Amino acid sequence: KNEVEQSPQNLTAQEGEFITINCSYSVGISALHWLQQHPGGGIVSLFMLSSGKKKHGRLIATINIQEKHSSLHITASHPRDSAVYICAVFSNTGNQFYFGTGTSLTVIP
Amino acid sequence: SAVISQKPSRDICQRGTSLTIQCQVDSQVTMMFWYRQQPGQSLTLIATANQGSEATYESGFVIDKFPISRPNLTFSTLTVSNMSPEDSSIYLCSVDFWQENTEAFFGQGTRLTVV
């Protein structure tokens, strides 16, 4: 069993739709990251969370530490949001990183 | 913050050859990390590269296969040696702000195909 599970694995949406990507983890963490991977392979950090909720533009990330669950929301989705979104956690025991396998998002015009 | 330049962005290599991937950071960083992402898989840490000392390899990765150099605080290379098709992956470098629970900074990735 992976320490970080994401769902869905693949997601296709129409432009303008509200999108939610979920992440569950099984280890104690000090931080959770949402990353965006572009088709060429480069990765950009979107959020780092240890509690609550953060918002950047059309992106919102939430985390529930008690339930070991995080969600990434995209409002008014756009084709340029098409990418792979990766959830990653930094474990507070053993000091290591665990990565989800990613959610491949395609937004159709 | 940090800007990381990684090259090459992609390459197609023959079986048995070696490829060296370079990672240049626009500021001095203590630790740099090399990751591999096999098709459809999550990122896996290969090794941690510290300036002035041997790299620390994760289980399943060895120096003979993935030699790493870290000649200064802004540059590192990862070599994939004696390549086989199983080495076809995306390779990414990252810098140590990630360790300090701040934003993560990654290179653009190198998409390697071994034929």
Boltz contact constraints between the chains, C-beta under 6 A:
constraints:
  - contact:
      token1: [A, 31]
      token2: [B, 101]
      max_distance: 6.0
  - contact:
      token1: [A, 33]
      token2: [B, 104]
      max_distance: 6.0
  - contact:
      token1: [A, 41]
      token2: [B, 90]
      max_distance: 6.0
  - contact:
      token1: [A, 41]
      token2: [B, 109]
      max_distance: 6.0
  - contact:
      token1: [A, 41]
      token2: [B, 111]
      max_distance: 6.0
  - contact:
      token1: [A, 42]
      token2: [B, 108]
      max_distance: 6.0
  - contact:
      token1: [A, 42]
      token2: [B, 109]
      max_distance: 6.0
  - contact:
      token1: [A, 43]
      token2: [B, 106]
      max_distance: 6.0
  - contact:
      token1: [A, 45]
      token2: [B, 103]
      max_distance: 6.0
  - contact:
      token1: [A, 45]
      token2: [B, 104]
      max_distance: 6.0
  - contact:
      token1: [A, 48]
      token2: [B, 103]
      max_distance: 6.0
  - contact:
      token1: [A, 99]
      token2: [B, 42]
      max_distance: 6.0
  - contact:
      token1: [A, 99]
      token2: [B, 43]
      max_distance: 6.0
  - contact:
      token1: [A, 100]
      token2: [B, 42]
      max_distance: 6.0
  - contact:
      token1: [A, 101]
      token2: [B, 42]
      max_distance: 6.0
